[in-house]
Amino acid sequence: MSVMPSPRHDALVGLFRDRPELAVEVLRDLLGVDLPATPLISLESTTFNTRRSDDIEADLVLAMGPPQEPAHAIIVEIQHDTSKAPRQFARYAAALWLLLGCDVTVLIICPDRGTATHYAQPIDSGLTGYRLQAQVLGPDGIPAITDPQEAGAHLELMAMAVMVHGRDRKVVEAFATALSQQRDEHAPKYYEYTYSMSAPEVRRLLEEIMTSTDWPVYSPFAREHFGRGLAEGKAEGKAEGKSEEAVKMLLLVLDARGLDVPEDTRARITACSDLAQLEAWTTRAVTARTLQDLFN
């Protein structure tokens, strides 16, 4: 039986999909892997299976170099437990090597220390002479960043730092300060990803610290504050402006979840002025796996 991806899994995949360079930086800077020097990094199809299987896709596949002649490929896998047979990664690497004709590195991100240790062992493929050594990033390899300036320069890594070191208040404070200084319209994504990846006690700390900043928080817990803002807006006769903010919040959450919003669906959302309905959609968007789940 296949296991449904968790919100943490989806958020981690989203971090790497949004900025493929992150995989290269993790391999070079944190794991010391020597990779080709090229600014060309592109997403590839994650499916390279040619036979019946319960597991036909890697989480993410990247190619470095020109599309016609890739210099190196990276398979990014997110593992929260040891349920996947290590031999699967050897098969992925061999299939991608045949497909692209270049060397392949398998990068496994493991938030759990025991899982990281498990997958760090050399993988016997079952084929004589072929053993795969995956590159594994576990919690011990993710730095506990407490400098807001450094946090702002490496928001993807900072999101993972909060995931594994978030019980350290200084780490969360550095993340909150870094986000409050961001003027990038995509900054809310980092909060959504971080919230999805964090344990309940870390989420509560995020709530406490983020609401003390002047950064416009877009996150699941913000429903309470958003609702309070709506009530104030109605009292001041600003319901129209609040509905526009609600639409913006909903679209940002959908974007952060990686859900593609067709034009007709976007038009339906932007045309809605029912604040309660917009808030309900936003609540569902936090866990929805498809747009159909949003409107059911």
Phi, psi and omega per residue, in radians:
M1 nan 2.289 3.131
S2 -1.369 2.645 -3.113
V3 -1.778 2.283 3.137
M4 -1.225 2.400 3.116
P5 -1.068 2.529 3.124
S6 -1.564 2.878 3.058
P7 -1.000 -0.631 3.109
R8 -1.118 -0.768 3.114
H9 -1.018 -0.880 -3.111
D10 -1.080 -0.676 -3.136
A11 -1.154 -0.736 3.118
L12 -1.127 -0.755 3.084
V13 -1.060 -0.711 3.130
G14 -1.067 -0.687 3.112
L15 -1.000 -0.792 -3.105
F16 -1.334 -0.589 3.130
R17 -1.207 -0.689 -3.108
D18 -1.141 -0.625 3.134
R19 -2.435 1.542 -3.079
P20 -0.977 -0.445 3.124
E21 -1.019 -0.389 -3.120
L22 -1.036 -0.696 3.139
A23 -1.087 -0.707 3.121
V24 -1.155 -0.738 -3.136
E25 -1.127 -0.708 3.114
V26 -1.092 -0.800 -3.117
L27 -1.150 -0.775 -3.096
R28 -1.302 -0.891 -2.944
D29 -1.488 -0.618 -3.080
L30 -1.729 -0.521 -3.067
L31 -1.975 -0.065 3.033
G32 1.198 0.532 -3.142
V33 -1.524 2.326 3.117
D34 -1.455 1.999 -3.109
L35 -2.120 2.744 3.106
P36 -1.009 2.527 3.109
A37 -1.537 1.776 3.127
T38 -2.653 2.426 3.084
P39 -1.452 -0.105 -3.080
L40 -1.560 1.926 3.123
I41 -2.369 2.145 -3.048
S42 -2.301 2.699 3.072
L43 -1.386 2.450 3.086
E44 -2.061 2.921 3.059
S45 -1.049 2.442 3.142
T46 -1.555 -0.031 -3.101
T47 -1.851 2.053 3.028
F48 -2.450 0.606 3.130
N49 -1.631 2.422 -3.097
T50 -2.087 0.132 3.116
R51 -2.463 2.923 -3.133
R52 -1.085 2.344 -3.101
S53 -2.828 2.658 3.049
D54 -1.378 -0.233 -3.060
D55 -2.343 1.627 -2.989
I56 -1.816 -0.055 -3.047
E57 -2.366 2.470 2.931
A58 -1.411 2.868 3.118
D59 -1.220 -0.745 -3.115
L60 -2.719 2.447 3.109
V61 -2.246 2.234 -3.131
L62 -2.119 2.560 3.059
A63 -2.111 2.352 3.108
M64 -1.823 2.353 3.124
G65 1.781 -3.084 -3.114
P66 -1.069 2.488 -3.134
P67 -0.985 -0.607 -3.107
Q68 -1.303 -0.508 -3.130
E69 -2.405 1.273 -3.136
P70 -1.053 2.449 -3.121
A71 -1.571 -0.424 -3.081
H72 -2.898 2.622 3.090
A73 -2.194 2.607 -3.139
I74 -2.241 2.233 3.010
I75 -1.790 2.123 3.121
V76 -1.820 2.171 3.121
E77 -2.190 2.410 3.076
I78 -1.847 2.111 -3.127
Q79 -2.215 2.117 3.129
H80 -1.732 -0.246 3.108
D81 -2.616 -3.031 -3.056
T82 -1.799 0.447 -3.057
S83 -1.244 -0.456 -3.129
K84 -1.485 2.320 3.109
A85 -1.156 2.211 -3.141
P86 -0.939 -0.530 -3.121
R87 -1.054 -0.447 3.094
Q88 -1.026 -0.683 -3.120
F89 -1.166 -0.641 3.077
A90 -1.115 -0.665 3.112
R91 -1.185 -0.723 3.080
Y92 -0.987 -0.855 -3.075
A93 -1.090 -0.754 3.140
A94 -1.120 -0.734 -3.130
A95 -1.128 -0.714 -3.132
L96 -1.239 -0.617 3.058
W97 -1.061 -0.755 3.108
L98 -1.150 -0.632 -3.082
L99 -1.270 -0.783 -3.034
L100 -1.781 -0.334 3.123
G101 1.252 0.523 3.119
C102 -2.415 2.940 3.128
D103 -1.134 2.675 -3.056
V104 -2.294 2.362 3.011
T105 -2.006 2.335 3.061
V106 -1.766 2.073 3.118
L107 -1.881 2.081 -3.124
I108 -1.965 2.133 3.112
I109 -1.699 2.106 -3.071
C110 -2.215 1.819 3.096
P111 -1.129 -0.345 -3.111
D112 -1.754 2.324 -3.063
R113 -1.107 -0.762 3.139
G114 -1.109 -0.681 3.112
T115 -1.137 -0.712 3.118
A116 -1.064 -0.760 3.128
T117 -1.087 -0.709 -3.129
H118 -1.048 -0.840 -3.049
Y119 -1.480 -0.129 3.104
A120 -1.357 -0.198 3.136
Q121 -1.299 2.566 3.068
P122 -0.974 2.461 -3.056
I123 -1.807 2.054 3.077
D124 -1.437 2.008 -3.060
S125 -1.308 -0.335 -3.021
G126 1.656 -0.186 3.091
L127 -1.757 2.189 -3.078
T128 -0.931 2.219 3.081
G129 1.526 -0.093 -3.108
Y130 -1.995 1.838 3.023
R131 -2.138 2.331 -3.122
L132 -1.786 2.321 2.991
Q133 -1.901 1.782 3.121
A134 -1.287 2.675 3.018
Q135 -1.660 2.093 -3.013
V136 -2.011 2.222 3.040
L137 -1.862 1.864 3.095
G138 -1.798 -3.103 -3.091
P139 -1.051 -0.536 -3.138
D140 -1.239 -0.342 -3.133
G141 -1.617 -0.099 3.133
I142 -1.684 2.042 -3.064
P143 -1.191 2.533 3.070
A144 -1.506 1.549 -3.046
I145 -1.354 2.182 3.130
T146 -2.117 0.013 3.114
D147 -1.683 2.004 -3.105
P148 -0.987 -0.610 -3.133
Q149 -1.172 -0.760 3.084
E150 -1.151 -0.667 3.117
A151 -1.067 -0.751 -3.133
G152 -1.153 -0.477 -3.138
A153 -1.437 -0.279 -3.082
H154 -2.424 1.140 -3.023
L155 -1.155 -0.596 3.116
E156 -1.145 -0.803 3.107
L157 -1.135 -0.617 3.123
M158 -1.124 -0.672 3.105
A159 -1.061 -0.726 3.097
M160 -1.214 -0.582 3.107
A161 -1.102 -0.720 3.100
V162 -1.144 -0.663 -3.141
M163 -0.999 -0.771 -3.042
V164 -1.767 -0.386 -3.105
H165 -2.078 0.265 -3.007
G166 -1.145 -0.215 3.080
R167 -1.309 -0.230 3.031
D168 -1.500 1.929 -3.049
R169 -0.990 -0.603 -3.112
K170 -1.107 -0.579 3.107
V171 -1.159 -0.798 -3.140
V172 -1.172 -0.661 3.109
E173 -1.111 -0.692 3.104
A174 -1.111 -0.708 3.112
F175 -1.122 -0.800 -3.134
A176 -1.093 -0.763 3.128
T177 -1.108 -0.748 -3.141
A178 -1.079 -0.759 3.138
L179 -1.175 -0.653 -3.122
S180 -1.142 -0.349 3.140
Q181 -1.671 -0.063 -3.130
Q182 -1.437 2.406 3.045
R183 -2.018 0.160 3.127
D184 -1.299 2.315 -3.127
E185 -1.146 -0.296 3.130
H186 -1.567 -0.055 -3.101
A187 -0.968 -0.665 3.123
P188 -0.986 -0.461 3.113
K189 -1.017 -0.722 -3.082
Y190 -1.113 -0.633 3.099
Y191 -1.180 -0.779 -3.127
E192 -1.061 -0.785 3.125
Y193 -1.071 -0.797 -3.086
T194 -1.116 -0.749 3.121
Y195 -1.075 -0.761 -3.129
S196 -1.106 -0.584 -3.052
M197 -1.482 -0.258 -2.955
S198 -1.581 2.694 3.061
A199 -1.245 2.779 -3.088
P200 -0.920 -0.748 -3.113
E201 -1.179 -0.543 3.092
V202 -1.271 -0.637 3.087
R203 -1.065 -0.727 3.137
R204 -1.116 -0.645 3.106
L205 -1.200 -0.658 3.069
L206 -1.063 -0.781 3.105
E207 -0.966 -0.894 -3.071
E208 -1.050 -0.835 -3.028
I209 -1.335 -0.728 -3.094
M210 -1.157 -0.620 -3.129
T211 -1.280 -0.143 3.079
S212 -1.569 -0.062 3.121
T213 -1.754 3.005 3.107
D214 -1.712 0.228 3.110
W215 -1.360 2.384 -3.119
P216 -1.261 1.774 -3.049
V217 -1.317 2.203 3.006
Y218 -2.057 1.803 -3.071
S219 -2.802 2.864 -3.123
P220 -0.981 -0.746 -3.076
F221 -1.192 -0.292 -3.044
A222 -1.240 -0.065 -3.128
R223 -0.980 -0.719 -3.128
E224 -1.073 -0.825 -3.106
H225 -1.231 -0.632 3.114
F226 -1.114 -0.773 3.135
G227 -1.090 -0.680 3.097
R228 -1.112 -0.691 3.114
G229 -1.126 -0.621 3.115
L230 -1.127 -0.741 -3.134
A231 -1.084 -0.729 3.121
E232 -1.136 -0.667 -3.127
G233 -1.128 -0.718 3.118
K234 -1.099 -0.752 -3.126
A235 -1.048 -0.546 -3.107
E236 -1.679 0.087 3.122
G237 1.278 0.531 -3.085
K238 -2.046 0.579 -3.095
A239 -1.061 -0.636 -3.124
E240 -1.089 -0.786 3.125
G241 -1.124 -0.633 3.136
K242 -1.205 -0.611 3.109
S243 -1.159 -0.604 3.078
E244 -1.129 -0.691 3.092
E245 -1.158 -0.634 3.126
A246 -1.151 -0.709 3.084
V247 -1.086 -0.775 3.131
K248 -1.060 -0.754 3.133
M249 -1.066 -0.814 -3.111
L250 -1.062 -0.801 -3.128
L251 -1.145 -0.626 3.104
L252 -1.157 -0.711 3.118
V253 -1.129 -0.758 3.114
L254 -1.081 -0.699 3.114
D255 -1.132 -0.755 -3.140
A256 -1.117 -0.577 3.115
R257 -1.355 -0.116 3.131
G258 1.367 0.371 -3.141
L259 -1.574 2.169 3.139
D260 -1.309 2.226 -3.093
V261 -1.898 1.849 3.111
P262 -1.093 2.828 -3.081
E263 -1.049 -0.684 -3.106
D264 -1.177 -0.633 3.096
T265 -1.230 -0.718 3.088
R266 -1.042 -0.711 3.131
A267 -1.136 -0.666 3.114
R268 -1.108 -0.722 -3.125
I269 -1.186 -0.847 -3.086
T270 -1.181 -0.428 -3.142
A271 -1.425 -0.233 -3.089
C272 -1.354 2.278 3.088
S273 -2.039 0.113 3.122
D274 -1.435 1.848 -3.052
L275 -1.082 -0.696 3.133
A276 -1.118 -0.700 3.137
Q277 -1.163 -0.728 3.132
L278 -1.097 -0.708 3.129
E279 -1.158 -0.676 3.120
A280 -1.128 -0.741 3.105
W281 -1.096 -0.716 -3.140
T282 -1.099 -0.694 3.108
T283 -1.075 -0.777 -3.139
R284 -1.196 -0.567 -3.084
A285 -1.081 -0.431 -3.112
V286 -1.095 -0.601 -3.083
T287 -2.076 -0.080 -3.090
A288 -1.093 2.368 3.088
R289 -1.656 -0.370 3.083
T290 -2.414 2.857 3.093
L291 -1.153 -0.491 3.107
Q292 -1.072 -0.643 3.102
D293 -1.090 -0.520 -3.105
L294 -1.150 -0.706 -3.016
F295 -1.721 -0.069 3.113
N296 -1.367 nan nan
